[in-house]
Amino acid sequence: MKARERDRGASAVEFALVAPILVLMLLGIIAFGHAFHVQSALSNAARDGVRVMALQDTSGGTDPRTAARNTAIASAAPSASLSAGQISITPATCEAAGTSGPGTATVTISYPMQLLGGIGTVTLTGKGTMRCNG
């Protein structure tokens, strides 16, 4: 009976040692899942933006087709508030892609995402490429 009395609080001590590790693992899984979701949304937004650009032959400036491209990008990634500086388009227009045949348009979105708990920042990138004019 004496051995049993000495082991009474052992399971509580073991749980107190293991619980912080389990909580950190759970938070890491949640943070990775969130980053994966944002990465997927950025890739979809880049693909939607380049699709609108390539199919509608979007030119730069104040053309309404530029607004269509930007709307497609913004609606594909509503959880990420994207600014114009985070979106890179190469070439600027499908007309500038080249005269020797259809060129390719590329939209790249770089999004700085703050890690869980404000520990640091990770830059996630979404990229979409499509041949101009379908």
C-alpha positions, 0 to 999 in steps of 0.5 A: 500500500505504501508504493501506491500512496507514493504514486498518487500524484504521478499522473498529474505531474506527467500531464503537467509536463506533456500538456504544454507540448501538446498545446504547442503542437495544436497551435502549430497545426492551426497556424500551418492550416491557416497559412495553407488556406491563405496560400491556396487563396492567393494562388486562386486569385493569381489564376483568376486575375491572369485568366481575366487579363489573358482572355479579355486582353486587358490593357493598362491604365484606366481601362475597365478591363483593368478593373475587371482583373483587379475585381477578379483578384480581390474577389478570389482572395477576400480574406487577404486585403491586397494592395496594388503594390503586392500584385506584379503583372508581367507583361503589363498588357497582353498587347506587349507580350510580343508580335511573334505570336501569343505571349504569356501573361503572369500575375504574381501576388506577394502577401506578408502574413503574420504568424500566430501570436505575432511571432514573425512574418512569412511572405506567401506567394501566389502565381498564375500564368496563362497564354495571352488571347486564350 
